[in-house]
Amino acid sequence: MHITIICVGKIKEKYLTMAIDEYTKRLGRYCKLDIIEVTDEKTEENASEALNESVKRKEGERILKQLKEDSYVITLEIAGKMLTSPELASHISSLGVSGRGHITFIIGGSLGLSEAVSKRADYKLSFSKMTFPHQLMRVILLEQIYRSFRINSNEPYHK
């Protein structure tokens, strides 16, 4: 299976980079993993809704340029469907069984995803109704993908 994570912005904190590197290494035995970072737009405090939409649109265009035609796209959105870890594992497994060997997860920037990216999604996934920093979300997503592969392989993993 091929997993791609497209995310907005670079990781600046060393502790997050270390966690990402660790999960990337662990996932190496289960899948081919690519992490693609697209440039984030500078956002102003108290910006107008129009300016915020412009930022999301520009970031969204960069995301869409990175998508492969044959990839099954899962966006991370607050309004998406919440799953348990076993349910996510089952979803990933069923995609592989049905011949969808390439899954792309998309993490938006600090303002979220553009409407165009959201419309492109084959599945909208929510980790919580809470908002998380998008850099931290990358670590959380990688951990859940790793957990999914462990579950699907009937291997033990802490609960």
N, C-alpha and C positions, 0 to 999 in steps of 0.2 A: 504494500500500500504506500501511496505517496501523500504526505501531508504537507500543505503549504500554509503558513501563517503570514497574512499581509497585515501590517500594522503601521500606524501613523507615528512618526517621530522616532528618535533614537533613545536608547537607554543611557541615562547619565549616571545612575547610582551603581557603584561597584557591587554591592550586595545583590542587586537584581541581576546584574550581568553574570555573577557567579551562579545564581540559582538557574538562570536560563541555560548556561553552559552545562550544568549538571543534568538537567532534564533532557537537553539535546543529546548528550552522551548516552543516557539511559534509553532514550527512544531509538537510538541507532540500531538496536538489535530487533526492533519491531517494524520499522518503516523508514522510508527515505523522508527526511524532514528538511524543508526550506523555510527560512524566515526572511521575508522581504520587508524592508522598511522604506516607506515613502516619506518624503519631506513634509513636515507639518508647517502650517501657516501660522504666522504670529497673530495672536488674538489680543485685542485690547480689553481692559477691564471696562465694564458697563457699555460694551459696544451695542450698537443697534441690532435689532433682529435681522435687518437686511445685510449688515456686515457679517454677522454670524453665519447666515445662510451662504454668503459668498465664500467664506472660509471653508465650510463643509463641502460646497460644490467643488472648489479647487482641489481639496484633499480627495474627494470622491473621484474626480477625473484621474488622479494619479493612481488610485486603487484600481479602478476599472481597467486601466492600461496594463496592469500586471496580471489580470485574470486570464487563465487558459480556457479555451472554449469548452473543453471536455471535463472541466472540473466541477464537482458538486460544491456549491458555495453555501457556507454557513456563516451568517453574520451574528455578531454578538450585540444584542440590543436589549435594553431594559424591557421593552414590550414583547420580547420573544417568549418562546415556550420554556418553562423551567423543567429540567429533568433531574432525576437522581443520577448518581454515578453509574449504577448498573444500566439505567435507561440510555444514557449516552453511549456506554459501551455497546449495548445492543444496536443502537442506531448506526454506529460506526461499522459494526460487524455486518449488519444487513446491507449497508452500502457496498462493502467489499464483495459479499456473496452475490449481489445483483450486478456486479461488473463495474461498479463505480469506484475505480481504484485510485482516483485522485480527489482528495477533499481539500478545499481551501477554506480556512477560517479567517474572518476579517474582524479586526479590532480597530474601531475608529479613533479619532483624535479626541481632544479634551471636550469638544462640542458634540461629539457623536458622529453618526454617519449621515451622508447626504441621502436624499430621497432616491436618487438614481442607484446608489449602491444597495440600499434596502430593497428596492424593487428587483434587483438582479439576484437576490438571495433565493436559493432553493429551500432554505430552512433558516428560521430566525430563532436563535438560542439566547436565553437569559440565564445568567448565573445568580441573579438576585434583583430585587426591586431597588436595591441600594446602588449608588454610583461608586465605582472604584477608579483609582488613577489608572489610565490606560497602560502605563508602564508595568504596574503591578499585575494588571489583568493578563499580561503576557505570561507571567510566571504561573498564575492560577490556571490558565488555559493549558499550558504545557503539562502541568501536574495532572490535570483531569484527562488529558489525552493519554499520558503514560498510565494512569490508573485504568483507563479503558482497555488498553492493550493487555495489561496484567489480568484484568477480569476476564477478557476474552480468551486468554491463554490458560485460564484456571490456575493462575499463579497467586500465591499469597501476597497480600498488600495490607498495610495497616489500615485500620478503620477509624 
